[in-house]
Amino acid sequence: MYNKTYMASIAQNKIEADADLAEGMEATNELLENGPPEEEAETETDAVDDVQTEVSEEEMSDPMGEEDAVADPEVLEKLATMIPASIEDIKTFANNYDAPEAVESVFKWDVSDIFYNYFFVGNYMDVGGPHGDNAAIFNIYNSQAVESLREYQEMNQFFSIDTKVDSYDKILQDFIDGKMVFTVATTDAIKRIHEAQKAGDFEFEYGVSTLPDISSLLKARGLSVTDAVAVNGYSDKKPDANRFATYLVNYKAQDLYAKSGKVSCSKAVEYEDAEISKTMDEYERSVPLPKMVEAANYWVQLEIAFTKVWNGADPDETLKELSDTIGAQIEEIRANLPTQESFNAGAGTFVF
């Protein structure tokens, strides 16, 4: 998530700087081709200078405000090319950003919660396969995951984030207050921003983008959780139950966000706020939360591993230790699972 007002201001300045540069180059080329102007042309030059001065004074008396910049198609087009595509880009942005006085940090996120950290390693860890339920698939220790954790560790040196103070709620509130440019958030953040807008406590525009890659070589992939509304299929009013389920999915999905703050999985839903729809881009490439019973404490242990790395532990050793521990745990649980027995009873087969 990013502060669109701040980014629009940067984009507008970039457009103006590019225009000035182009104008300067054109004047230089003309000078090289035609030589210096004749003496009698000075009056014309002075006249041009006077016009430029008048225009500048007029622009200063009625400059394009930040709100207008956010609505300007040219500015928005330029802005779209300036959203950092990687953590490396965010670092470069931070080094070159002439921040407004209100901005206290370019980028912050909740580094104490694995849900907001997972995108660093999500593309290189496979726990449970595509559906998250296959105990035979467990691969978290590999060179890409280790290197991604190294990049994560370097962020502690680059951005000042205090895990004891900077909770998710505080960071999101700082974003709403205009104290930062970028953050990592879940879809609940949009609802909080809408509430702040209605209360007059959010003076900016915001934007949603996919999570930044780690580098030009290491790709990011976030974590997602999908909830479901279930209609009892064993009702004695099955036709009515089917109609109700159809009604919820086909006609009321657009109301889900307004009522719950959760975004519908349906691509057919259109939102008045177009930024909500952009969350689907990240959802489509996300990793589903693994559902393996054998790795029930994996998330707690992974969160601990991230904390160790953030505080200086060696990423390679930490990840290998975690892989060995959870891998052995999975094997032990699978080895002690009771063997399923089945028997035939009439036309059906029952499994216990």
N, C-alpha and C positions, 0 to 999 in steps of 0.2 A: 504494500500500500504506500502511496506517496502523496505529498502535498502538491496538488495540481496548481495551486495559486503560485507557489514558489517556483515550480518548474516552468509555468507559463511566463513568468517574469524573466527567467533565464533565456527561454526560447525567444522572447521578444527582443531582448538585448542582443542575442546572437544574430537575429534577422537584421537588426539595425546596423550591427557591426559589419556584417557581410555586405550590406548595401553601401556603407561608407567605403569599405575596401574596394568594392567594384567601381565606385565612382572615382576613387583615387587612382586606380589602375587605368581607367578610361582617360582621365585627365593627363596622366603620365604618358600614355601611348600617343595621345593627340599632340603633346608637347614634343615628343620624339619625332613624330611624323612631320609636323608643320613648323617647328621651331617656336621661339618665344613670340608672344603677340606684339603687334606693332604698337608704338607709343600712343597713337591716336585711339587705340582700342581700350585705353585705360578707363575711359568714362563708362564704357560698356561693362568692364569688369567690376568697377565700383558699383554700378547699378545692380549687377548680379549679386554682389556681396550684400547690398542693402536689402534685396529681396530675401536672401537667405536668412539675414538677421531678423527680418520681420516674421518670416515663417517660424523661425526658432522661438521667437518670443510668443507667437501665437500658440505653438505646440506646448510651451511651458505653462501658459495660462490655462490650457485645457488639455493636459496630457492624457493619453490612453491609460485609464486606470487598470488595476490588476483584474477587476471583474470583467472589463471589456476584453482584456488580453486572453482570459480563459475562454471567452466565447468567439474569439477570432479564428476562423478556419486555418489561416496561414500559420498562426502561432501554434495551434493544436497539431498541425501537420509536422511542424518542426519539433514540437515537444515529444511527439511519438518516437522520434529518432534519438532522443536524448535520455530516455529512461535506461539506466544502467542494465546491461544484459548479463553481467557477472559480478561477483564479489570484487574482482580486480577493477572493474569499471567503477564500482562504488568508492573504492580507495582513491582512484584517480580523481573522481568527482570531488571527494572530500578535500583533497590536496589543492584543488583549484577553485573551490567555491567561496565566493565572497558573501558570506552568510548575513542575512538581516540580523539585527540586534536580538530579536526574540529567539532565534535558533540557538539551542544549546548543544545539539548533537546532530550530525548528518544522518546517522543510522543507528538504531537500537532495536533489539528484540529480546524476548525472554529466554536467556541462555540457560535458565534453571529447569526448563520444561522440555522434555524430549520431543514433544509434538512440534515445537517451533524450531528445534535443532535438526530434526531428522532429514531435512532436505539436503544437508551437507553430504550425507552418506546414502540417501534413499535409492539412488540409481545403481548402487554397487552392493547392496545387501539384499539377499533373497531368503526370506523366512516364511516357509510354508507354500511357496509357489504362487501362481497368479491369483489363487483364491484364498491364500493365507491359511490353508488347513491341511497341507501335506507335510507330515512330520518327517518325511524322508528328505525334504529339501531344507537345508540350513547352510547358507554360505554368507558369512559376514566378514571373514578375514581374507582380504586380497589387497593387492598393491593400490588399486584405485581408492578403496575405502580408507586405507591408511593415509594416502596422500591428501584425501579430502579432509581428514581429521587434522592433518598438519596445517592446512589452510584455515581450518576452524580455530586452531590454537593461536595462529598469528593474529586473528581478529582481536584477541584479548590485548595484544600489544598496540593495536591500531585504534580501536574504539574503547572508550572508558565505559564499561558496563559493570556495575556492582551487583552481583547475584543476590546479595542480602537486601538490597534496597530496590533494585529495578525489577519489580514484579510485572506480570503481564498487564494488570489493571493500571499500574502507575505509568508504564510506557505508553499504553493506549491513551491515557488521559493527557500525557505530555504531547502526544501527536495531535490530539484534539485542540490543545492549547497553542499549537504552532511552534512547539519547541524542537521539533525534528522534521526532517524531510522524508525519510524512508523508515518503514518498520515492517515486521512480519506479523501478520494477524490472521485470525480465523474469521469466518463470516459474521460472527456476532458483533464484530467491530463496526460493520456497516450500520447495524441497527442502533448502536450507541451513537454513531455520528449523526444519524437522522434525528435521534432524540435531542442531541446537542444543538443541531440546526434549528429545530422547532423552539428550543428554549433560548435561542440567541447566543449560545455559548460556543459556536463553531463559526468562525469568521472567514473560513477558507472554502475552497473546493478541494475534493480529494479524487484520487484515481486508483484503480486497481490494475495490477500487472502480474504476470506469472513470476514465480520465484526466480531470482537471479541464479545463473549457473555459478559454479565455484570458480571456474577459470575457462579459458578458451578450449581446454581439453577435458575438463571434468564437469559433467552435467549434473544439474540439480533435479531432485524429484521429491516432492513433499508427501506427507502422510494424510490419509483421509479416512473418515468414518462415515458409513452410510446407515442411517436408521430407516425403519420401515413402519408403515401403518398396516396392521393386519386385520382382515375381516374374517371372522370365524366361518370356516367352510363346512362345519358340522351343524350349522343351524338348521332348524326344521323349516326355516323360510329361505331356502337356498336361492330361489330366483330373486328375492328382495335383496339378499346379501350380495349377489352378483351385480345387481343394478347399483347398489350403494358403492361397491368397490369401483365400478366403472365411472360413477359420478365423481368420486374423489380424485381419481387419476386423470380423467379427461376434462373435468369442468372446474375443479376446485384447487388444482395444483398451483395456480397463480396466487391463491390466497395463503399458501403455506408460509411464505416468508413474513407476511404482515402479521400472522397469528403466532408464529413460533420463533422467528428470527433465523430459521434454517432455510437454505436454498434448495429448491426442488431439483431432483435429478433430471426432470423432463426438459428436453431441449426446446420443446414447443412453448414454454412459458416465456412471456415477454414482460419485462419490468419497466416501470416508468423511469427508474434510475438505471441507465445502461451499464453503470459500473458493476452492478450486481451480476449481470450476465457474464462479465469477464471472469468471474470466479470459476465458471465452468471450464475455461481453458486449463486452469491448474488442476481441477478435479479430474479431467479426462486423462491427464498424464500422471496422476498421483499413484501412490502405493496404498492398497487397502490395508487397514489394520489387521495384522495376522491373528488368526483365531485358534492357533494350536494350543491345546490344553497342556501338551508336554513342555511348552515354553511360557508358562503362565507368568513367571517372574522375569522374563527376558527384558521387558520394558523398564522395569525398575533397575535392573543391572546395567542396561544400556545407558540409562540416564546417569547412573553413578559413574560409568566409564567416561561419558562426556564431561562431567564435572571434574574428574581427575585430569583429563586432557586440557581442559580450560585453565586449570590451575598449574599446568606445567609438566604433567606426566608424559612419558614417551608414548605417542600414538600407536606405534607398532606393538610394543609390549602390552599395552592396555587392551588393544583389540584382540590380540592373540589370546590373552588370558581369558577374556570374555567368551571368545569362540570356544576355547577348550572347556570352560566351565559349563556353558549352556549346552554344548554338544554332548558332553558326558551325561548331563542331566536328562536330555532327550533320550539317549540310548538306554539309560537305566529305567526310565519310565516305560519305554516301549518294551523292554525285555520282561518287565513284571506285569504287563497287561494280561488279564486272563484270556485264554483261548476261547474264541467264539464257537459255540456248538449250535447246530441246527437240526431240526427234524421236520419231516413232512406230516402234515395233518390235513387230510382231504386234498383240496386243490391248492392250498396255500403253503408257503414255506415260512417258518417263523425262526427268527434269529435272536439268541439271548446273549 
